[in-house]
Amino acid sequence: MNNVYIKKQPDYSLPQVTEAVTEILQWGGIDKKISTDTTILLKPNMLSKSSPDKAVTTHPVVVEAVINSLLSMGAKAENITIADSSGGPQNPVVIAANYKGCGYTDVADRCGVNLYTKLESVAVKTDGIMVKEFELLAPVVESDIIINLPKFKTHVMTAMSGAVKNLFGTVPGLKKAEFHMRFPDKDNFSNMIVDLAQTVKPHFTIVDGIAGMEGDGPGSGTPREFGVLLGGENIYYIDAVICNMMGFKITTPPIMAAAVKRGLVPMELPQGTVQGDVEMYTPIDNFSMPKSYGVDFSHRVPRPIRWATPAVEKLLAPKPKINNAACIGCGKCRDICPQHTITVDKGKAKINMTNCIRCFCCHEMCPVKAIDVKRNIFFNI
């Protein structure tokens, strides 16, 4: 089913969110797929150890609402697992701390469901264009049903972070850094993400857009209330709806461009695709785009000198820049950097731009928003 259900939901009142989530899941027929022995994986966006008010991660109320709804449909708490892998070095203590900081530990305790803190992964063969095998968290492979719970956010590298990009969290810890190293080009990286999505194939997705992020997301943007939940089976159609609401052309986010090229989603959604509270399906007023989006200007380069375009684009591309006044020298940017270009000296981080691949992992993971995206003045003209 390619339809997308949009539900108006102004706040994080648990009873109201549970009612809304149940409506979405029943619309999608998930209630007919649940039995007492069905194993279910909930995959939130747990980018980092971040409190719910920062709108970086999927709100714990949404996660709890989904659990309550599944339990009402006959699922057993012991068969439900919350699992995600943040970036950087991982061990059970770090993973548990991330769950705690995001509010998921309290949810798991109240509902009696499992939190996955192990480091076990399973190699899965795929017929992808960029990747032929992925290491995935064990519950991703072992669960009967995967419910994807992304956040409605922008992203400085991929323009938006939605249903498709959220699946990168099924790859364990530093394995993600390896993919950034292998695919520093955003188009190749995005094709890899589509390969991953075609491998994981979540059964259903609910996007937390009650509050989300605009500007320089996914970790350092500006929280903003949007008042919506979105649901559906087809992650590409869901992200196409998010594109339209954010004001992007569908092929502006490179992940969506890759999906369009593969025929996974059309350039324009068919009439009637969006159902539910359709009045919410409209471009968001004064939505703030990430500074780095739209850096590719090759179409403006005269044909005779297009051979130089890659070098010029690299010169003019946005770059991460340390805000020394805000930097606390915690070293998280250093630890996450796939190229090992960041050092911490005298309590301040420093980036060696010579080897920087502009993956913006440092920007994503900085806990105090001390890494800015420096955009060349050329793109502000």
Backbone torsions as a table, in degrees:
resi	resn	phi	psi	omega
1	MET	NA	128.6	-177.4
2	ASN	-100.1	-4.2	-178.6
3	ASN	-69.4	155.0	-179.9
4	VAL	-124.1	130.9	-179.2
5	TYR	-102.3	127.9	178.6
6	ILE	-115.7	132.4	-175.7
7	LYS	-127.5	125.2	176.4
8	LYS	-71.0	127.7	179.2
9	GLN	-149.4	102.5	-169.8
10	PRO	-75.5	-20.4	-175.3
11	ASP	-150.6	-178.9	-176.5
12	TYR	-100.5	39.0	172.1
13	SER	-68.3	118.6	-173.8
14	LEU	-57.3	-46.8	179.3
15	PRO	-60.0	-41.1	-178.9
16	GLN	-70.4	-41.0	179.2
17	VAL	-66.5	-38.7	177.2
18	THR	-61.4	-42.7	177.9
19	GLU	-62.3	-43.2	-179.7
20	ALA	-65.8	-44.1	-179.9
21	VAL	-63.7	-41.8	178.5
22	THR	-61.2	-41.6	177.4
23	GLU	-59.4	-43.1	-179.0
24	ILE	-67.8	-45.6	-178.3
25	LEU	-65.6	-39.7	177.8
26	GLN	-67.4	-39.5	175.0
27	TRP	-56.9	-39.0	-179.1
28	GLY	-82.9	-2.7	176.9
29	GLY	77.6	15.2	-179.5
30	ILE	-65.4	-32.4	-179.6
31	ASP	-59.9	-27.4	-179.5
32	LYS	-81.1	-10.2	-177.6
33	LYS	-104.2	1.0	-174.8
34	ILE	-100.8	134.0	170.7
35	SER	-136.5	178.0	-175.7
36	THR	-67.0	-21.2	-178.9
37	ASP	-107.6	11.0	178.3
38	THR	-73.3	125.6	175.9
39	THR	-91.9	132.9	-171.3
40	ILE	-128.8	131.5	174.0
41	LEU	-105.3	128.6	171.3
42	LEU	-103.8	121.6	-176.2
43	LYS	-113.9	90.5	177.6
44	PRO	-78.2	175.1	169.3
45	ASN	-92.3	104.4	177.8
46	MET	-116.5	65.9	-177.1
47	LEU	-54.5	-42.4	-176.8
48	SER	-159.0	174.7	175.5
49	LYS	-72.7	94.3	-170.9
50	SER	-140.0	132.2	-178.7
51	SER	-68.1	150.7	-174.1
52	PRO	-57.0	-31.2	-176.6
53	ASP	-67.2	-16.3	-179.3
54	LYS	-82.6	-8.8	176.9
55	ALA	60.2	27.2	177.7
56	VAL	-87.3	-34.4	-174.1
57	THR	-119.2	163.7	175.6
58	THR	-60.5	129.0	-175.4
59	HIS	-64.3	136.8	-178.8
60	PRO	-60.7	-26.9	177.3
61	VAL	-63.7	-38.7	177.8
62	VAL	-65.0	-43.0	178.2
63	VAL	-61.8	-45.4	-179.9
64	GLU	-65.6	-37.4	178.6
65	ALA	-63.1	-41.2	177.8
66	VAL	-63.8	-42.8	178.3
67	ILE	-61.0	-48.4	179.8
68	ASN	-57.7	-41.6	-179.8
69	SER	-65.3	-44.4	179.8
70	LEU	-63.9	-39.2	177.9
71	LEU	-63.3	-38.6	178.9
72	SER	-67.6	-20.7	179.6
73	MET	-90.8	-1.1	175.9
74	GLY	111.6	-2.8	177.9
75	ALA	-69.3	153.7	176.8
76	LYS	-101.6	137.6	-176.3
77	ALA	-57.0	-38.5	-177.2
78	GLU	-68.4	-12.3	178.8
79	ASN	-99.7	4.8	-179.9
80	ILE	-107.5	130.3	-178.9
81	THR	-127.5	132.9	170.6
82	ILE	-95.6	126.3	-178.8
83	ALA	-146.5	137.1	171.8
84	ASP	-161.1	160.2	178.0
85	SER	-128.3	115.0	176.2
86	SER	-73.9	171.8	177.9
87	GLY	-75.8	164.7	175.0
88	GLY	89.4	-179.7	179.4
89	PRO	-60.0	138.2	-176.1
90	GLN	-126.8	143.2	166.7
91	ASN	-151.3	167.3	-176.1
92	PRO	-55.7	-33.7	179.8
93	VAL	-68.1	-44.7	179.2
94	VAL	-63.8	-44.3	-179.3
95	ILE	-62.6	-43.8	179.1
96	ALA	-62.5	-39.2	178.5
97	ALA	-65.2	-37.3	177.6
98	ASN	-64.6	-45.4	176.9
99	TYR	-58.1	-43.8	-179.3
100	LYS	-62.4	-47.5	-177.8
101	GLY	-64.3	-29.4	-179.3
102	CYS	-87.8	-6.3	178.0
103	GLY	92.5	4.9	-175.9
104	TYR	-80.7	-26.7	178.9
105	THR	-63.4	-44.8	178.2
106	ASP	-61.9	-39.6	178.1
107	VAL	-62.4	-47.0	-179.3
108	ALA	-61.8	-40.1	179.5
109	ASP	-65.1	-43.0	-179.2
110	ARG	-67.2	-38.3	-172.6
111	CYS	-95.7	-13.7	179.2
112	GLY	77.6	21.2	179.2
113	VAL	-94.1	174.2	-175.3
114	ASN	-95.3	145.2	169.2
115	LEU	-110.9	127.1	-177.2
116	TYR	-88.3	111.3	-179.0
117	THR	-115.6	3.9	-179.7
118	LYS	-78.0	171.3	179.3
119	LEU	-111.1	15.1	-176.6
120	GLU	-73.3	136.2	177.7
121	SER	-135.5	163.5	-178.2
122	VAL	-128.8	133.2	176.8
123	ALA	-79.2	128.0	-178.5
124	VAL	-123.2	123.9	177.0
125	LYS	-74.6	146.8	179.3
126	THR	-146.7	160.1	177.8
127	ASP	-102.2	37.0	-177.4
128	GLY	-65.0	163.9	178.2
129	ILE	-76.6	-41.3	-176.6
130	MET	-99.3	-32.1	-172.9
131	VAL	-131.6	137.1	-179.3
132	LYS	-106.2	-7.9	178.2
133	GLU	-155.2	134.8	176.5
134	PHE	-119.5	141.7	167.2
135	GLU	-90.1	118.7	-176.7
136	LEU	-119.8	149.3	173.8
137	LEU	-53.1	138.9	-174.9
138	ALA	-53.6	-44.1	-178.9
139	PRO	-62.4	-24.2	178.5
140	VAL	-63.8	-37.8	-177.9
141	VAL	-84.2	-32.7	-169.9
142	GLU	-91.8	-16.8	-175.7
143	SER	-80.7	147.5	177.6
144	ASP	-72.3	-38.6	-177.3
145	ILE	-131.3	133.2	174.7
146	ILE	-111.5	122.7	174.9
147	ILE	-111.3	117.1	-175.9
148	ASN	-88.2	127.4	-175.3
149	LEU	-126.1	71.3	-178.2
150	PRO	-78.3	173.5	177.4
151	LYS	-109.9	147.0	178.3
152	PHE	-81.8	98.1	-172.5
153	LYS	-145.1	158.4	168.1
154	THR	-84.7	170.8	-179.8
155	HIS	-151.3	128.6	-174.1
156	VAL	-68.3	-23.2	179.1
157	MET	-94.9	-42.8	-173.4
158	THR	-111.1	14.7	177.8
159	ALA	72.7	-46.7	178.3
160	MET	-141.1	153.7	175.3
161	SER	-120.9	109.8	-176.5
162	GLY	-133.6	-136.5	-174.2
163	ALA	-67.2	-41.0	-176.7
164	VAL	-74.1	-51.4	-176.9
165	LYS	-61.1	-30.6	-178.6
166	ASN	-60.5	-23.8	-177.6
167	LEU	-72.7	-10.5	175.6
168	PHE	-62.0	-23.8	177.9
169	GLY	-72.1	-5.9	174.2
170	THR	-80.6	-10.2	176.6
171	VAL	-90.0	127.4	-174.8
172	PRO	-64.9	136.9	167.8
173	GLY	24.5	-114.0	-174.3
174	LEU	-70.6	-10.6	173.4
175	LYS	-60.5	-30.7	177.9
176	LYS	-64.9	-39.7	178.3
177	ALA	-62.1	-35.4	177.8
178	GLU	-62.0	-39.2	178.9
179	PHE	-68.2	-35.6	175.4
180	HIS	-63.1	-37.1	178.5
181	MET	-70.0	-40.6	-179.0
182	ARG	-69.5	-33.3	-174.4
183	PHE	-129.3	68.4	-179.6
184	PRO	-68.2	-25.8	176.7
185	ASP	-72.4	131.8	-173.2
186	LYS	-64.0	-30.6	179.4
187	ASP	-71.9	-42.9	176.6
188	ASN	-66.0	-41.0	177.3
189	PHE	-60.1	-43.0	-178.5
190	SER	-66.5	-37.9	175.5
191	ASN	-64.3	-35.4	175.4
192	MET	-63.5	-41.7	179.1
193	ILE	-61.8	-39.7	177.6
194	VAL	-66.2	-39.9	173.2
195	ASP	-55.4	-45.0	-180.0
196	LEU	-62.9	-45.9	-179.1
197	ALA	-61.5	-38.2	178.5
198	GLN	-70.7	-18.2	177.0
199	THR	-86.9	-45.3	-177.3
200	VAL	-72.5	-46.6	178.2
201	LYS	48.0	70.3	177.3
202	PRO	-60.1	148.5	-177.2
203	HIS	-79.9	-28.7	179.2
204	PHE	-157.3	153.0	-179.3
205	THR	-132.8	136.1	169.5
206	ILE	-125.8	121.3	-178.2
207	VAL	-94.3	126.5	175.0
208	ASP	-81.4	98.5	175.7
209	GLY	-117.2	18.8	175.4
210	ILE	-61.6	-48.7	166.0
211	ALA	-131.9	139.9	-179.3
212	GLY	-141.1	-150.4	-174.6
213	MET	-141.2	137.2	172.0
214	GLU	-119.9	178.1	-179.0
215	GLY	75.4	-140.4	-173.5
216	ASP	-86.4	63.6	173.2
217	GLY	-71.7	174.3	14.1
218	PRO	-94.9	-5.4	-177.3
219	GLY	-119.7	-20.2	-173.3
220	SER	-123.3	20.0	178.2
221	GLY	-83.4	-162.3	-177.8
222	THR	-108.2	121.1	176.5
223	PRO	-62.0	142.9	179.0
224	ARG	-152.1	141.2	177.8
225	GLU	-81.5	127.8	176.9
226	PHE	-114.0	-23.3	172.2
227	GLY	70.2	33.9	-179.5
228	VAL	-139.4	153.4	164.8
229	LEU	-121.0	141.0	176.7
230	LEU	-123.9	142.9	-180.0
231	GLY	-142.7	156.9	177.5
232	GLY	167.1	173.1	178.0
233	GLU	-88.3	-36.7	-172.5
234	ASN	-90.9	108.7	-175.8
235	ILE	-65.1	-30.1	-178.5
236	TYR	-73.9	-38.5	177.1
237	TYR	-68.2	-37.8	176.4
238	ILE	-61.3	-45.9	-179.8
239	ASP	-68.0	-29.5	174.7
240	ALA	-64.7	-38.5	176.1
241	VAL	-64.5	-43.7	178.1
242	ILE	-61.8	-42.2	176.8
243	CYS	-53.4	-50.0	-177.8
244	ASN	-63.7	-37.5	179.8
245	MET	-70.1	-36.4	178.9
246	MET	-76.9	-20.0	-180.0
247	GLY	98.1	13.5	176.6
248	PHE	-87.0	146.0	162.4
249	LYS	-66.7	148.6	-172.6
250	ILE	-61.1	-27.9	-179.2
251	THR	-95.1	5.4	176.4
252	THR	-70.5	-50.8	172.7
253	PRO	-64.9	124.0	-174.7
254	PRO	-61.4	-28.0	176.3
255	ILE	-64.7	-42.1	179.3
256	MET	-70.2	-35.3	176.5
257	ALA	-60.6	-41.1	178.0
258	ALA	-65.3	-40.0	179.8
259	ALA	-66.3	-40.5	177.7
260	VAL	-62.6	-44.7	-178.4
261	LYS	-61.8	-32.0	179.8
262	ARG	-85.4	-2.3	-179.8
263	GLY	78.5	21.1	-178.7
264	LEU	-84.8	-17.6	179.2
265	VAL	-155.7	141.6	-179.7
266	PRO	-79.7	163.6	177.0
267	MET	-61.9	-35.5	177.6
268	GLU	-127.3	131.5	-179.9
269	LEU	-71.2	139.5	178.1
270	PRO	-61.2	149.0	177.3
271	GLN	-59.8	136.8	-179.4
272	GLY	91.4	-1.5	178.9
273	THR	-61.2	-44.6	-178.0
274	VAL	-86.3	128.3	-179.5
275	GLN	-126.4	173.5	-178.7
276	GLY	90.0	-133.2	179.6
277	ASP	-82.1	74.1	-171.1
278	VAL	-65.3	-18.9	178.5
279	GLU	-66.3	-17.4	177.9
280	MET	-81.1	-12.5	-178.9
281	TYR	-85.9	83.8	-178.1
282	THR	-154.2	151.4	177.8
283	PRO	-56.9	136.1	-178.2
284	ILE	-75.9	130.9	-178.7
285	ASP	-62.1	134.1	173.1
286	ASN	52.6	40.0	179.5
287	PHE	-71.2	132.4	-176.9
288	SER	-91.9	117.4	179.2
289	MET	-78.9	158.4	172.6
290	PRO	-67.6	145.5	-176.2
291	LYS	-60.7	-31.7	-172.1
292	SER	-88.5	-3.6	-174.2
293	TYR	-73.1	146.5	177.0
294	GLY	75.7	33.4	-177.7
295	VAL	-74.7	-22.8	-177.7
296	ASP	-71.3	119.6	-179.4
297	PHE	-123.7	24.6	-173.9
298	SER	-60.7	-28.7	-178.8
299	HIS	-68.5	-15.1	-179.8
300	ARG	-94.7	-4.4	-176.5
301	VAL	-87.5	130.6	177.4
302	PRO	-56.4	139.2	-175.1
303	ARG	-52.5	-42.0	-176.8
304	PRO	-61.6	-23.1	-177.1
305	ILE	-115.2	17.9	-179.2
306	ARG	-66.2	-17.5	176.6
307	TRP	-59.5	-25.8	-177.2
308	ALA	-90.2	-5.9	-173.6
309	THR	-56.3	-47.4	-179.0
310	PRO	-56.6	-41.3	-179.4
311	ALA	-67.5	-40.3	-179.8
312	VAL	-68.2	-41.2	178.3
313	GLU	-60.6	-41.0	179.2
314	LYS	-63.2	-38.9	-180.0
315	LEU	-65.1	-40.0	-174.3
316	LEU	-93.5	-6.2	-175.6
317	ALA	-63.2	149.3	175.5
318	PRO	-58.2	151.3	-176.9
319	LYS	-134.0	148.8	171.7
320	PRO	-73.7	140.1	-179.1
321	LYS	-136.0	129.1	-179.6
322	ILE	-75.4	129.8	170.6
323	ASN	-92.0	97.7	-173.4
324	ASN	-60.3	-31.6	-179.1
325	ALA	-66.2	-30.9	-177.8
326	ALA	-95.0	-22.8	-175.7
327	CYS	-63.1	133.0	179.7
328	ILE	-107.4	2.7	176.5
329	GLY	67.5	29.5	-176.5
330	CYS	-73.0	-23.0	177.1
331	GLY	85.6	4.6	-179.8
332	LYS	-64.6	-35.4	177.6
333	CYS	-65.8	-40.0	177.8
334	ARG	-62.1	-43.1	-176.1
335	ASP	-70.3	-31.3	-176.6
336	ILE	-86.1	-20.0	-172.4
337	CYS	-62.7	117.2	-178.5
338	PRO	-68.4	-23.5	-179.2
339	GLN	-96.3	-4.0	-178.5
340	HIS	56.6	43.8	-178.9
341	THR	-95.8	-2.0	-175.7
342	ILE	-109.6	133.9	174.4
343	THR	-124.4	163.2	174.4
344	VAL	-119.4	118.8	-176.7
345	ASP	-129.2	125.2	180.0
346	LYS	53.7	40.6	174.5
347	GLY	79.3	11.2	-179.8
348	LYS	-133.7	140.7	178.3
349	ALA	-77.9	147.4	176.9
350	LYS	-135.4	138.9	-179.1
351	ILE	-110.6	127.6	171.5
352	ASN	-86.4	99.7	-172.9
353	MET	-68.4	-16.7	-178.9
354	THR	-58.2	-40.2	-177.0
355	ASN	-104.8	3.6	-178.9
356	CYS	-67.7	131.3	179.5
357	ILE	-100.2	5.0	176.0
358	ARG	57.9	44.5	175.3
359	CYS	-83.6	-16.9	178.0
360	PHE	62.3	22.3	174.2
361	CYS	-60.5	-37.2	179.3
362	CYS	-62.1	-42.3	179.2
363	HIS	-63.5	-40.6	-180.0
364	GLU	-62.7	-42.0	-167.3
365	MET	-94.6	-10.4	-178.2
366	CYS	-61.8	122.8	-175.6
367	PRO	-77.0	-12.5	-177.1
368	VAL	-121.2	15.6	178.3
369	LYS	55.4	42.8	-177.9
370	ALA	-94.1	3.8	178.4
371	ILE	-117.8	113.3	-178.8
372	ASP	-93.0	164.1	171.8
373	VAL	-102.7	111.5	-178.9
374	LYS	-89.4	114.9	-178.1
375	ARG	-99.6	134.5	180.0
376	ASN	-63.1	141.1	-177.6
377	ILE	-59.5	-23.3	179.0
378	PHE	-54.6	-37.6	-174.3
379	PHE	-87.0	0.2	175.2
380	ASN	-100.9	-0.5	-178.9
381	ILE	-73.7	NA	NA
